Amino acid sequence: MEINYKFCAFVDILGFKNKMSNFDDALNYYKQYFSAYESFDKSHDKLLESVRETLEVSTGDSIEEKVESVVFSDSIILISSNWKAFLFRLSNISSLFMSYGFVFRGGIGFGKHYSEFDSNKTYIVSEGLVQAVEIESNFSVYPRIVISQLALEEVLKSAKSLYDVNNMFIQSEDNMWFINPFF
């Protein structure tokens, strides 16, 4: 059993519960959501390939490292130890969902993490995920993905310079830092 420190995000699509009053409407909404997410996966992979080809550079902290994802109901969980890849993917998800008209909110945490994925099951035990869910439900009052202080400190500690994170976050009037969906 391998335990690592990882970033975790929990993103919830808002309004899905209201759609459940009519199952057919909920199913159509859900199909649109999955279609948007599958479209995102394909376009994100193409974007990464384009960036690699344009730069023709491979670095140890590139945006192409693994970001694991789990999609269930109207929620997405993202997991990675690479903060650049993780934040790049979250920013792209935010931007895509807005363009498709989906309203969402979420949280980002950081901490000890264990997960096991295979075709039949998914196991996740994660301090970061607990933080992310708590942030989503208690602090992300508006449609945004808020980062915990612990996760933000880890990003700042790992960044080579403040320039690396300059455009990644926005600070709101309530002093919460959240993902800039356009960086």
VEXDREN-2710 file (C-alpha; in Angstrom, 1 decimal):
% VEXDREN-2710
k/r/px/py/pz
1/MET/0.0/0.0/0.0
2/GLU/1.7/3.2/-1.2
3/ILE/0.8/6.4/0.5
4/ASN/1.8/9.7/-1.1
5/TYR/1.0/13.4/-0.7
6/LYS/-1.2/14.5/-3.6
7/PHE/-3.5/17.3/-4.7
8/CYS/-7.2/16.5/-4.9
9/ALA/-10.0/18.4/-6.3
10/PHE/-13.7/17.8/-5.9
11/VAL/-15.9/19.6/-8.5
12/ASP/-19.7/19.5/-8.4
13/ILE/-22.0/20.4/-11.2
14/LEU/-24.7/22.6/-9.7
15/GLY/-28.4/22.2/-10.4
16/PHE/-28.4/18.4/-11.0
17/LYS/-30.5/17.7/-7.9
18/ASN/-33.2/20.0/-9.2
19/LYS/-33.2/18.1/-12.5
20/MET/-33.9/14.8/-10.7
21/SER/-37.6/15.7/-10.3
22/ASN/-38.0/14.5/-13.8
23/PHE/-35.8/11.5/-14.5
24/ASP/-35.8/11.9/-18.3
25/ASP/-34.7/15.5/-18.0
26/ALA/-32.0/14.5/-15.5
27/LEU/-30.8/11.7/-17.8
28/ASN/-30.6/14.1/-20.8
29/TYR/-28.8/16.7/-18.7
30/TYR/-26.4/14.0/-17.5
31/LYS/-25.7/12.8/-21.1
32/GLN/-24.9/16.4/-22.0
33/TYR/-22.5/16.7/-19.0
34/PHE/-20.7/13.4/-19.9
35/SER/-20.5/14.4/-23.6
36/ALA/-19.0/17.8/-22.5
37/TYR/-16.5/16.0/-20.2
38/GLU/-15.5/13.4/-22.9
39/SER/-15.1/16.3/-25.4
40/PHE/-12.8/18.0/-22.8
41/ASP/-10.7/14.8/-22.4
42/LYS/-10.1/14.7/-26.2
43/SER/-9.4/18.4/-26.6
44/HIS/-7.2/18.5/-23.5
45/ASP/-5.0/15.7/-24.9
46/LYS/-4.8/17.4/-28.3
47/LEU/-3.8/20.7/-26.5
48/LEU/-1.0/19.0/-24.6
49/GLU/0.3/17.3/-27.8
50/SER/0.2/20.7/-29.5
51/VAL/2.1/22.3/-26.6
52/ARG/4.7/19.5/-26.7
53/GLU/5.2/19.9/-30.5
54/THR/5.4/23.7/-30.3
55/LEU/7.9/23.8/-27.5
56/GLU/9.8/20.6/-28.4
57/VAL/10.9/20.5/-24.8
58/SER/10.4/17.9/-22.1
59/THR/10.9/19.0/-18.5
60/GLY/10.6/17.1/-15.2
61/ASP/7.6/19.3/-14.1
62/SER/5.7/19.4/-17.4
63/ILE/1.9/19.7/-17.7
64/GLU/1.7/16.3/-19.3
65/GLU/2.1/14.2/-16.1
66/LYS/-0.7/12.0/-14.9
67/VAL/-3.8/13.6/-13.5
68/GLU/-6.2/10.8/-12.5
69/SER/-9.9/11.4/-12.6
70/VAL/-13.1/9.8/-11.3
71/VAL/-16.5/10.9/-12.6
72/PHE/-19.6/9.9/-10.8
73/SER/-23.1/11.4/-10.8
74/ASP/-22.6/15.1/-11.2
75/SER/-19.1/15.2/-9.6
76/ILE/-15.5/14.9/-10.7
77/ILE/-12.5/14.0/-8.5
78/LEU/-9.1/14.9/-9.9
79/ILE/-5.8/13.6/-8.3
80/SER/-2.2/14.4/-9.0
81/SER/1.1/14.9/-7.3
82/ASN/2.1/17.4/-10.1
83/TRP/0.6/20.8/-9.3
84/LYS/1.2/22.2/-12.7
85/ALA/-0.6/19.4/-14.6
86/PHE/-3.3/19.4/-11.9
87/LEU/-4.0/23.2/-12.1
88/PHE/-3.8/23.2/-15.9
89/ARG/-6.4/20.5/-16.2
90/LEU/-8.7/22.2/-13.6
91/SER/-8.4/25.5/-15.4
92/ASN/-9.4/23.8/-18.7
93/ILE/-12.3/21.9/-17.1
94/SER/-13.6/25.2/-15.6
95/SER/-13.3/27.0/-19.0
96/LEU/-15.0/24.1/-20.9
97/PHE/-17.9/23.8/-18.4
98/MET/-18.6/27.5/-18.6
99/SER/-18.6/27.4/-22.4
100/TYR/-21.1/24.5/-22.3
101/GLY/-23.3/26.4/-19.8
102/PHE/-22.6/24.1/-16.8
103/VAL/-22.4/25.9/-13.5
104/PHE/-20.0/24.3/-11.0
105/ARG/-18.1/24.8/-7.8
106/GLY/-15.3/22.9/-6.2
107/GLY/-12.5/22.7/-3.7
108/ILE/-8.8/21.7/-3.8
109/GLY/-7.0/20.0/-1.0
110/PHE/-3.6/18.5/-0.3
111/GLY/-2.5/15.7/1.9
112/LYS/-1.8/12.0/2.4
113/HIS/-3.4/10.0/-0.3
114/TYR/-4.0/6.3/-1.2
115/SER/-6.0/5.2/-4.2
116/GLU/-6.4/2.1/-6.2
117/PHE/-8.0/2.0/-9.6
118/ASP/-8.9/-0.9/-11.8
119/SER/-11.8/-1.7/-14.2
120/ASN/-14.0/-3.1/-11.4
121/LYS/-13.4/-0.8/-8.4
122/THR/-12.0/2.5/-7.2
123/TYR/-10.7/3.0/-3.7
124/ILE/-9.7/6.4/-2.4
125/VAL/-8.6/7.4/1.1
126/SER/-7.4/11.0/1.0
127/GLU/-6.8/13.9/3.4
128/GLY/-6.8/16.2/0.3
129/LEU/-10.2/14.9/-0.9
130/VAL/-11.7/15.5/2.5
131/GLN/-10.4/19.0/2.5
132/ALA/-11.7/19.5/-1.1
133/VAL/-15.2/18.3/-0.3
134/GLU/-15.4/20.5/2.8
135/ILE/-14.2/23.5/0.8
136/GLU/-16.8/22.8/-1.9
137/SER/-19.7/22.5/0.5
138/ASN/-18.7/25.2/3.0
139/PHE/-16.6/27.9/1.3
140/SER/-17.1/27.8/-2.5
141/VAL/-20.4/29.7/-2.1
142/TYR/-20.1/31.0/-5.7
143/PRO/-19.3/29.0/-8.9
144/ARG/-15.6/28.6/-8.5
145/ILE/-12.9/26.1/-7.5
146/VAL/-11.4/27.3/-4.2
147/ILE/-7.9/26.1/-3.1
148/SER/-7.2/25.3/0.5
149/GLN/-4.5/27.3/2.3
150/LEU/-2.4/24.1/2.7
151/ALA/-2.6/23.3/-1.0
152/LEU/-1.8/26.9/-1.9
153/GLU/1.2/26.8/0.4
154/GLU/2.4/23.6/-1.2
155/VAL/2.1/25.1/-4.7
156/LEU/4.0/28.2/-3.7
157/LYS/6.7/26.2/-2.0
158/SER/7.1/24.0/-5.1
159/ALA/7.0/26.8/-7.6
160/LYS/10.3/28.0/-9.0
161/SER/9.1/31.6/-8.8
162/LEU/6.0/33.6/-8.3
163/TYR/5.9/34.1/-12.0
164/ASP/5.0/30.3/-12.3
165/VAL/1.7/30.9/-10.4
166/ASN/1.1/34.5/-11.2
167/ASN/-2.0/33.9/-13.5
168/MET/-3.2/30.6/-12.0
169/PHE/-5.3/32.1/-9.1
170/ILE/-7.7/34.9/-8.4
171/GLN/-8.3/36.2/-4.9
172/SER/-11.9/37.2/-4.2
173/GLU/-13.3/39.8/-1.8
174/ASP/-13.9/37.1/0.8
175/ASN/-10.1/36.4/0.7
176/MET/-10.6/33.0/-0.9
177/TRP/-8.1/32.0/-3.6
178/PHE/-9.6/30.1/-6.6
179/ILE/-8.6/28.8/-10.0
180/ASN/-8.4/31.3/-12.8
181/PRO/-10.3/29.4/-15.5
182/PHE/-8.5/31.5/-18.2
183/PHE/-4.8/31.2/-17.3
END
